[in-house]
Amino acid sequence: MKDPINKELIFNYFSGNATALEKDLIDRWSTDPRAREQLFIWLVEWENQNIQYNADVEQALTRHFARMDELAVESDEPPAVARPVLRLRAQKSRLIAAAVALVVLAGGWLVRDRMRYEIHTTGFGQIERLVLPDGSKVVLNANSTLRVPRFGFGKTTRDVYMTGEADFAITHTASHQKFIVHTEKNFDVEVLGTEFNVYARPRRSRVVLNKGKVKLHYLKGSETDQIVMRPGDLVTFDAPGHASLRKTTNPANYSAWKAHRFVFENESLREICDLFEDNFGLKIQIPDSTLAAQTVSGSFTALNAEELFEILADDSGLSYSRSEDGKVITLDY
């Protein structure tokens, strides 16, 4: 007997052409976790084959929620002690599955990403430690995002996508499968098994290799170029995207933030102020260009922005003033 739920029927459902009976059948089928996983897989395939359009996602979801409430009210099943809880859970599962389909129909880019990827995001001052399905470990720095494919990761792909800063310890697989970190800064990092730090912020970017070997793929003008990195190598990218390779004697210093430690090696105050804005959302102004170029070296341990700022200001002998809302600090001699 032919399975009543198949890809053709689901594609019709995503296209909005399913009948009321078919929709009810799909709602019931999608209460099973394995069915929902298959629904997501078909959803991604359908979405890749169809041009998306902008629509009112919130309105679509509201209509769907109202429909599910009506179904619950109209139901004439006899009451039982445990039955209402089970029915509510089933309805909630159907609601989630159907809502997913409706949202993707609406064509929102954000929703599409959340279907395809597990998205990890940190706020200002937050650090998150992750273990990926392949055993690789990632420490995500503040104000950063990591997207990991929900389907096929560790089997058909080990590609992740990041913005901000993250420290990676990649597990080597028996099949020697490559692990690739994609950034939005016109460079990707390709590895097999190694430890490295990727910094991809709006103002500048860099990759520091602690152990193993990685290959950088980056855009050089209109063409793609490569750099093979060895332990201790530091590659920096300026604003136009030009790459520069040099050695660093202490590559681990670039990952010290994992232990709330900040190591500066002749960093200008301007660069340190950029760190405060990127990691903590704190705006620091330096009207005097000579003061902005002053450099700082040393290791400082601090649990938050306030503590780090007080230590640096005291160490450098600087005075400062705050705006009324406390979000902007102005440095002076």
C-alpha positions as CSV (number, residue, x, y, z in Angstrom):
1,M,0.0,0.0,0.0
2,K,1.3,3.4,-1.0
3,D,2.3,5.6,2.0
4,P,-0.2,8.4,2.2
5,I,2.5,10.8,3.3
6,N,5.2,11.4,0.6
7,K,7.3,14.1,-0.7
8,E,4.8,15.1,-3.5
9,L,2.1,15.6,-0.9
10,I,4.4,17.6,1.4
11,F,5.5,19.8,-1.5
12,N,1.9,20.5,-2.3
13,Y,1.4,21.4,1.4
14,F,4.3,23.8,1.3
15,S,2.9,25.4,-1.9
16,G,-0.5,25.9,-0.2
17,N,-2.3,23.5,-2.5
18,A,-3.1,20.8,0.0
19,T,-6.8,20.0,0.7
20,A,-8.3,20.4,4.2
21,L,-8.2,16.6,4.5
22,E,-4.6,16.4,3.5
23,K,-3.6,19.2,5.9
24,D,-5.3,17.3,8.8
25,L,-3.5,14.1,7.7
26,I,-0.1,15.9,7.7
27,D,-0.9,17.6,11.0
28,R,-1.4,14.2,12.6
29,W,1.6,12.6,10.9
30,S,3.9,15.4,12.0
31,T,3.3,14.7,15.7
32,D,6.0,12.0,15.5
33,P,9.5,13.3,16.1
34,R,10.9,11.3,13.2
35,A,8.2,12.6,10.9
36,R,9.0,16.2,11.9
37,E,12.7,15.6,11.1
38,Q,11.7,14.3,7.6
39,L,9.4,17.3,7.3
40,F,12.3,19.7,7.9
41,I,14.5,17.8,5.3
42,W,11.7,18.0,2.7
43,L,11.1,21.6,3.7
44,V,14.7,22.6,3.0
45,E,14.6,20.7,-0.4
46,W,11.4,22.4,-1.4
47,E,12.7,25.8,-0.3
48,N,15.8,25.4,-2.5
49,Q,13.6,24.7,-5.5
50,N,11.2,27.6,-5.1
51,I,11.7,31.3,-5.3
52,Q,10.9,32.9,-2.0
53,Y,8.8,36.0,-1.5
54,N,8.2,38.5,1.3
55,A,5.0,38.1,3.3
56,D,3.5,38.9,6.6
57,V,5.0,36.1,8.7
58,E,3.4,37.2,11.9
59,Q,-0.1,37.4,10.3
60,A,0.4,33.9,8.8
61,L,1.3,32.5,12.2
62,T,-1.6,34.3,13.9
63,R,-4.1,32.7,11.4
64,H,-2.6,29.3,12.0
65,F,-2.8,29.6,15.8
66,A,-6.4,30.7,15.5
67,R,-7.2,27.7,13.4
68,M,-5.6,25.3,15.9
69,D,-7.6,26.9,18.7
70,E,-10.8,26.5,16.7
71,L,-10.0,22.8,16.2
72,A,-9.5,22.4,19.9
73,V,-12.8,24.0,20.7
74,E,-14.8,22.1,18.1
75,S,-13.4,18.7,19.1
76,D,-16.2,16.4,20.5
77,E,-13.9,13.7,22.0
78,P,-15.1,12.6,25.5
79,P,-13.1,14.0,28.4
80,A,-10.7,11.8,30.4
81,V,-8.2,12.3,33.2
82,A,-5.0,11.9,31.2
83,R,-6.4,12.6,27.7
84,P,-6.5,16.4,27.7
85,V,-2.8,16.6,28.4
86,L,-2.0,14.2,25.6
87,R,-4.3,16.0,23.2
88,L,-2.7,19.4,24.1
89,R,0.8,18.0,23.5
90,A,-0.3,16.5,20.2
91,Q,-1.9,19.8,19.1
92,K,1.2,21.6,20.2
93,S,3.4,19.3,18.1
94,R,1.1,19.7,15.1
95,L,1.1,23.5,15.6
96,I,4.9,23.6,15.6
97,A,5.2,21.5,12.5
98,A,2.5,23.4,10.6
99,A,3.8,26.8,11.8
100,V,7.3,25.8,10.5
101,A,5.8,25.1,7.1
102,L,3.8,28.4,7.1
103,V,6.8,30.5,8.1
104,V,8.9,29.0,5.3
105,L,6.1,29.7,2.9
106,A,6.3,33.3,4.1
107,G,9.9,33.3,2.8
108,G,11.6,35.0,5.8
109,W,15.4,34.7,5.6
110,L,15.8,34.5,9.3
111,V,13.3,31.7,9.6
112,R,15.0,29.8,6.7
113,D,18.3,30.0,8.6
114,R,16.8,28.6,11.7
115,M,15.3,25.7,9.8
116,R,18.7,24.9,8.2
117,Y,21.0,25.7,11.1
118,E,21.3,25.5,14.8
119,I,22.2,29.1,15.7
120,H,24.3,30.0,18.7
121,T,24.4,33.7,19.6
122,T,26.2,35.5,22.4
123,G,25.3,39.0,23.8
124,F,27.8,41.6,25.0
125,G,30.0,40.3,27.8
126,Q,28.9,36.7,27.3
127,I,31.0,33.6,26.4
128,E,29.4,30.3,25.4
129,R,31.2,26.9,25.3
130,L,29.9,24.4,22.7
131,V,30.5,20.8,21.8
132,L,29.5,20.1,18.2
133,P,28.0,16.7,17.1
134,D,31.4,15.6,15.7
135,G,33.0,16.2,19.1
136,S,34.7,19.4,18.1
137,K,34.8,22.1,20.7
138,V,34.0,25.8,20.2
139,V,34.2,28.7,22.6
140,L,32.2,31.6,21.2
141,N,33.3,35.1,22.4
142,A,30.9,37.9,23.2
143,N,28.8,39.5,20.4
144,S,29.3,36.6,18.1
145,T,27.3,34.0,16.1
146,L,27.9,30.4,15.0
147,R,25.6,28.6,12.7
148,V,25.8,24.8,12.5
149,P,23.9,22.7,9.9
150,R,21.0,20.8,11.5
151,F,21.1,18.0,8.8
152,G,24.2,16.1,7.7
153,F,26.7,17.7,9.9
154,G,29.6,15.2,10.5
155,K,28.3,13.0,7.7
156,T,28.0,15.0,4.5
157,T,29.5,18.3,5.7
158,R,31.5,19.9,8.5
159,D,30.9,23.5,7.4
160,V,30.0,26.1,10.0
161,Y,29.4,29.9,9.6
162,M,30.5,32.5,12.1
163,T,30.7,36.2,12.8
164,G,32.6,37.8,15.7
165,E,35.2,35.7,17.4
166,A,35.5,32.0,18.3
167,D,38.2,29.6,19.4
168,F,38.1,26.1,17.8
169,A,39.5,22.7,18.9
170,I,38.6,20.5,15.9
171,T,38.3,16.7,16.2
172,H,40.0,14.7,13.5
173,T,37.7,12.1,11.9
174,A,38.5,8.6,10.6
175,S,37.5,9.7,7.1
176,H,39.7,12.8,7.3
177,Q,36.7,15.0,6.7
178,K,37.5,18.6,6.4
179,F,36.1,21.2,8.8
180,I,35.5,24.6,7.3
181,V,34.8,27.8,9.1
182,H,33.1,30.4,6.8
183,T,33.2,34.0,7.7
184,E,31.5,37.1,6.2
185,K,34.9,38.8,5.8
186,N,35.9,37.1,2.4
187,F,38.0,34.4,4.0
188,D,37.4,30.8,5.1
189,V,39.4,28.5,7.3
190,E,39.9,24.8,6.2
191,V,41.2,22.3,8.7
192,L,41.4,18.6,9.5
193,G,42.1,18.6,13.2
194,T,43.7,21.5,15.0
195,E,43.3,24.4,17.4
196,F,42.9,28.0,16.2
197,N,41.2,31.3,16.9
198,V,39.2,33.2,14.3
199,Y,38.5,36.9,14.7
200,A,36.1,38.4,12.1
201,R,34.9,41.8,13.3
202,P,33.8,44.7,11.2
203,R,37.0,46.7,11.6
204,R,39.6,44.0,11.2
205,S,40.0,40.2,11.0
206,R,42.7,37.6,11.9
207,V,43.4,33.9,12.3
208,V,45.8,32.6,14.9
209,L,47.0,28.9,14.8
210,N,47.9,27.2,18.0
211,K,48.2,23.5,16.9
212,G,48.1,21.6,13.6
213,K,47.7,23.1,10.2
214,V,45.0,25.1,8.5
215,K,44.5,26.5,5.0
216,L,43.0,29.9,4.5
217,H,41.0,30.6,1.4
218,Y,40.6,34.4,0.9
219,L,39.6,36.8,-1.8
220,K,42.5,38.7,-3.3
221,G,41.1,41.3,-5.6
222,S,38.7,39.4,-7.9
223,E,40.5,36.1,-7.4
224,T,40.8,33.5,-4.6
225,D,44.2,32.9,-3.0
226,Q,45.4,30.5,-0.3
227,I,47.7,30.6,2.8
228,V,48.8,27.4,4.6
229,M,49.4,28.2,8.2
230,R,51.7,26.5,10.7
231,P,51.6,26.7,14.5
232,G,52.4,30.2,15.7
233,D,51.3,31.8,12.5
234,L,49.1,34.9,12.7
235,V,47.3,36.2,9.6
236,T,45.7,39.6,9.7
237,F,43.3,41.2,7.2
238,D,43.0,44.9,6.8
239,A,39.8,46.7,5.9
240,P,40.2,46.2,2.1
241,G,40.9,42.5,2.8
242,H,44.7,42.3,2.2
243,A,46.3,39.4,4.1
244,S,49.5,39.7,6.1
245,L,51.4,36.7,7.6
246,R,53.7,36.9,10.6
247,K,54.8,34.7,13.5
248,T,53.7,35.2,17.1
249,T,55.6,33.7,20.0
250,N,52.5,33.3,22.2
251,P,49.5,32.3,20.0
252,A,47.6,31.2,23.1
253,N,47.4,34.9,24.2
254,Y,44.8,35.5,21.4
255,S,42.5,33.0,23.1
256,A,43.1,34.2,26.7
257,W,39.6,35.8,26.7
258,K,38.2,32.3,27.3
259,A,39.5,32.6,30.9
260,H,38.5,36.3,31.2
261,R,42.1,37.3,30.6
262,F,43.1,40.1,28.2
263,V,46.6,40.2,26.9
264,F,47.8,43.3,25.0
265,E,51.1,43.4,23.1
266,N,51.7,47.1,22.2
267,E,48.0,47.5,21.4
268,S,47.0,51.2,20.9
269,L,44.3,52.6,23.1
270,R,42.2,53.1,19.9
271,E,42.4,49.3,19.2
272,I,41.5,48.5,22.9
273,C,38.5,50.9,22.7
274,D,37.4,48.9,19.6
275,L,37.5,45.7,21.8
276,F,35.3,47.3,24.4
277,E,32.7,48.2,21.7
278,D,32.9,44.8,20.0
279,N,32.8,42.6,23.1
280,F,30.9,44.7,25.6
281,G,28.9,47.3,23.6
282,L,30.7,50.1,25.5
283,K,31.6,53.2,23.4
284,I,34.9,54.8,24.4
285,Q,35.9,58.1,22.8
286,I,39.4,59.5,22.6
287,P,39.3,63.1,21.1
288,D,43.1,63.4,21.3
289,S,44.8,61.5,18.4
290,T,48.1,61.3,20.3
291,L,46.5,59.7,23.3
292,A,44.6,57.3,21.0
293,A,47.9,56.1,19.6
294,Q,49.4,55.4,23.0
295,T,50.1,51.7,23.4
296,V,49.4,49.3,26.2
297,S,51.2,46.0,27.0
298,G,50.3,43.5,29.8
299,S,48.0,40.9,31.0
300,F,44.7,41.9,32.7
301,T,42.1,39.7,34.3
302,A,38.6,41.0,34.5
303,L,35.1,39.5,34.7
304,N,33.3,42.4,33.0
305,A,33.8,45.6,31.1
306,E,33.7,47.9,34.1
307,E,36.4,45.9,35.9
308,L,38.6,45.8,32.8
309,F,38.2,49.5,32.1
310,E,39.0,50.6,35.7
311,I,42.2,48.4,35.6
312,L,43.3,49.9,32.3
313,A,42.5,53.5,33.2
314,D,44.3,53.2,36.6
315,D,47.3,51.4,35.0
316,S,47.7,54.1,32.3
317,G,47.0,57.0,34.6
318,L,44.1,58.3,32.5
319,S,41.1,60.3,33.6
320,Y,37.7,60.0,32.0
321,S,34.1,61.2,32.1
322,R,30.8,59.4,31.4
323,S,27.7,60.4,29.5
324,E,24.5,60.7,31.4
325,D,23.3,57.3,30.3
326,G,26.7,55.7,31.1
327,K,27.1,54.2,27.7
328,V,29.8,56.5,26.4
329,I,33.1,57.1,28.1
330,T,35.5,59.9,27.1
331,L,39.2,59.4,27.9
332,D,41.6,62.2,28.7
333,Y,45.0,62.7,30.3
